[in-house]
Structure formats: C-alpha cells, structure tokens
Amino acid sequence: TATMAAQPAERSFDVIVVGAGIMGSCAAHAAASRGARVLLLEQFDLLHQRGSSHGESRTIRATYPQPHYPPMVRLSRRLWDDAQRDSGYAVLTPTPHLDLGPRDDPAFLASVANGGATVLAPAAADAPRPAWAEAFRVPDGWAAASSELGGVMKATKAVAMFQALAAKMGAVVRDRTEVVDVARREGTTTTIVVKTANGEEFHGGKCIITVGAWTSKLVKSVTGADLPVQPLHTLICYWKVKPGHERELTTEAGFPTFASYGLPYIYSTPSMEYPGLIKIAMHGGPPCDPDGRDWAIGPGEDGLVEPVARWIDEVMPGRVETAGGPVVRQACMYSMTPDEDFVIDFLGGQEFGRDVVVGAGFSGHGFKMGPAVGRILAEMALDGESGTAAEAGVELRHFGIGRFDGNPTGNARSY
C-alpha cells in the first residue's frame, strides 16, 4: 500500500529516479502509474531555482526543423492533458503559435512544413489575417506562419503537479538528497546501488538519471565517460508592453507564443505571468558551471539582452518598450548537446547494460516534451524499450549516446 511505501526506512525499490526536475518528476510519475515502487531523489529542495525546470513559463510548439520532434510534442500534449485531468488543475494555457523568419531560411521552412503551419498573407493583401498579426512588423524578405499547437506552461507549477501525482501513485519523494554514486551489485538478483552524500544507500532494480546540468559530472564520476552535455547560462527577459497595448498581447486576447529564426533565435510567451510585461528572450548563452554560477544578471549580460532589444525595435516597435532594458531578468540554465538533440539512452557498458537509463541534454527546448520523455524513460527502465515511442512514431535512434563516438558534433546539420 502507499502508506507502507512512504516509510523512510524502506531502502529497496523497483526504480530509483535521480533528479526531480520536469524530466525526473514525469519519469517517476510514469513508473509509479505502472505500479512500480519508485523513489525520486532530489539533491536540493523540491522546486528549487538552481536548475532548468523552475520559473514562470515555458512554451509548447510543434514547429521543429527536425522531423523527429513533432510526433513527440503531439504525444506530450496528450499526456499534459491527461495529467491536468488527473490533478484537477491547469498548468497549460493553449494559444496559437507564430514562427517568423527569412522566407528562404531552410530551418524556418522545415519547421513550417513539419509543424503543419500556415503562412500568413502579407499585411497588404486582402486575405484574412488574425487580429494579433498586426502586432508584428515582418521584415522585408521574411515570412510569418501560424500554427494551432501553441501554449504556455507554468513551469514550477507543472513540476509540482507531476510530483504530487507521483506521490499519489505511491512514489517516495526525497529532497536534499544528493547522489554521489550509482553502482551495480551482482547477487541473487542484480541490484543498482545508489549512494548519497550523507552515506545512505538505496537499492533499485533499475535507475533513471535525470540530473540536467549535473549530468556530465555524475556520468563522469560513475562511468569515467565524457558525455557532451554543456551547461549554459541563459537569461529570461520580461519587457514593458507599450501603454494601451497591455490587453492585446495577453493569452486572453488570443496572442500567440512565437519564435523568430535566424540570429539571434528569439522566443516569446504572451503577456500572462506579469501583467503589462511580455517575455521575449534569446536562445543560448555562455558556458557555466552549475556549482559555481555567479547568478549575475548585470551589465555583462548585454550579450543576451541587446540582441533582443534590437529585434523588438525592428519587429514589434509599436507594442514593446526597449528603453531602459528588460523590467525583469531571471537566470536559468540550458544543458546543451553539440547538436541540440536530446540524450535518451541506456548508460550501457558491461557494468550497467539496460539497468540505468539517462535522460539529458535537453538543450533549452525539452520542457514541453517532459511528459513524453518521462513515459519513455520509465518504459525503457521497466521494459528495456519504449512501446509508447514506437506507437507514437517517436524515433529514439536520434537520441543515442553512441552518436558522439568519434563524431563530436553528433547529429548536427546545417539546414
């Protein structure tokens, strides 16, 4: 029963999940939903702000240049709905989604095609256009395409939702428990032993590692292998909406999430979490050490602010104020792989075989796919493969660790 599982004296589980951000929380929920005895361990406090899963918002969209992501986003969208139904509250506000980019940009064109987006008629044409399209001044030589599957997720609230659902299913959730080693012990049955910084040991049939920016450190200390997951410091910026346009740019008014291709790559959510402000930020940032961040959101970060201000002045000049810079700045981290594709694979090797699964390197675009990734990781751990991925047309071969063997850039392609 659930009450028995909650006894902290319990040391043995079917699955131990290390790291309770969005991916680990979704994986714990998916495994517990299957009836597995699950332990979810977090090195800091639950819902802390030191990783990549916290904050006010994330976007969802199906427009990806890589064809392997849209099926995963669509699967994830169904699982977001299921979780909201089960929890009884909403974390996802649906909106349209808009993509902007040079009309001959191969990545933009591939995204429009893969995501089933519709190219909007130019402002001068007589063709019908959504009212919100008037907020954008599309540069010469550029095109704009809108799609149905957009939306804003409340990030921290979403992580809490999956943790609560996991606990309700009997998962044991422990925070302030840093994992320092994962090892395999042969006995009558094979056991994965997870050791913590304070000397505790937990035993699991299987283990799922979802530690975000700490992945390469943990994998290096466990296997000696170098997994190319580089933490980057990034900055979320909220800008002041120009007076008189506050309502126009809200989710209630039907304003879209949007992305702008080319350099810099810009992404945005409608005005929602801070009334009168809109989040517009750029993808990427400088490398950082997750244990030695300076949290600076000062002048040194102009590299992550100035290009956004210039983009706003060009594309949304009548709607968003750039004088004085962003009103709110929040530090966050990406875990970047060389090709920006995820790592979803067995740790492998002679020691771990199929007993340890890693989900990492979500490269600043994984949150929306958390429920799908969690389900896939749980199935890989419990079944040795993911039936859901196969069913949904999600090709996991793109996410193997082996793609970096003798090929440091992995799947990288120039569109």
Steps between C-alpha positions, in 0.01 A plus 500: 500500500601861458532553875756220526704638211518835673699358794848658471652177633420342163826461306399284206311613189421385148619831353712776650477835318788741565407867445154649550474762229230465234654190339562308824162596645322384182704177495417429866132561429502275192678216682274528807194502270615158383493371859878509547643587842673830427746719689555856367813670637583873474835649608352840596156599623207396286408774248835676554624770261850367440434291189296520182143411598395797714339830416179644370464367149605274215353474151363207306516484119514230232697706246847343501749482214586145611221256405560286809356756745141575382373144575653529849338840558159366393535198729606733779203730445263205561691405815489861629121486462480165681709630792294817530183290504644270769626788717192716462683817408646665193869567429470549122321793336446426129582780252576520129870487408676730253831435323685786328808475284676578174276346233793303357638382838510117476439449876199733492357327191555153649330607826197632314472175301559263794267686734215540252512881523319737265691789342314826570413731215704824502336796674433673166300206362123473527521146639373438856755540780464450875462830687818438700709495181483881506740502798786386276683695234636213292838603353550512122577157361350330805185292539272419795320170554243414762414160647233374738716312746646771721472573868656619822586265785542616859837333555540464878129423538531226236793335680301511825201345324700198382664458842159508670358247252804274548462514879129427467595187303726389786837641395732601783638851444812610689671837463830631636646163404802532274601186311876447481521152348300248301639147488386152408512215752472141383324268742206265478352783296680792340457815705582860424643665812453875528721670761433845640729771636390429858592132475159349433457215253187424300452187294309491173426252227547785254621861508408807295746792500344841425736751660502773236806724514669254739483210250855504366641530856297205630554278195875575507528400865285187450643363172802718418338582165469853363144578401498828303229683696619858555312721747433851366390807693201661337280796579123537497393860430162663559439829320245775556203498263434848358203677661168415341620161368507310831184301430580436133810294585335268758400135476138611565513708181627196309855630456742225387819355631759580234846420373728688260755312291844618398746666736411558772239229543225674701211341689211652692189432705195730505456740790370282781706458813586869555215726382628768265823309429583255221774237503726526194843334525774350288605137481847413631763657722855457632627173655473478879569263788174403675684497834684829449254741344528867584126557439600832343222668314694820459676691225708200389185347364444756228582218260167343598306829519618734224420266208148453641448877532614548139264226382205658689577843355493352152207257522270625782584872526146624564426244768801441726722754677877440494626827653641420843537131413298208630297561818561150641804278438519141618802270477451144375711217355495294183666158478629522145613211281716576194204434265227629738332157483405322821682207660253220582687172529624219721826582679610160368846356517573168666417640839154640446356337189134600490463565872583873498329747266612860442280791391710812445620774268157652440678805360246765598205343317402191698250619762200477266586133438547411868198271534595309182867473602398385850273229361774385258769491773270304733421244229868464407581433866211260564471325162840553336329694219229760451175374349350848521780650290459234231121548499523881476761492222771646724836381367733456797800419280564876472560520876765229550823568690694311231441775245792692654749211463774633274255769394503789747219691327252210505196563281592860423388614157505829323152567362 
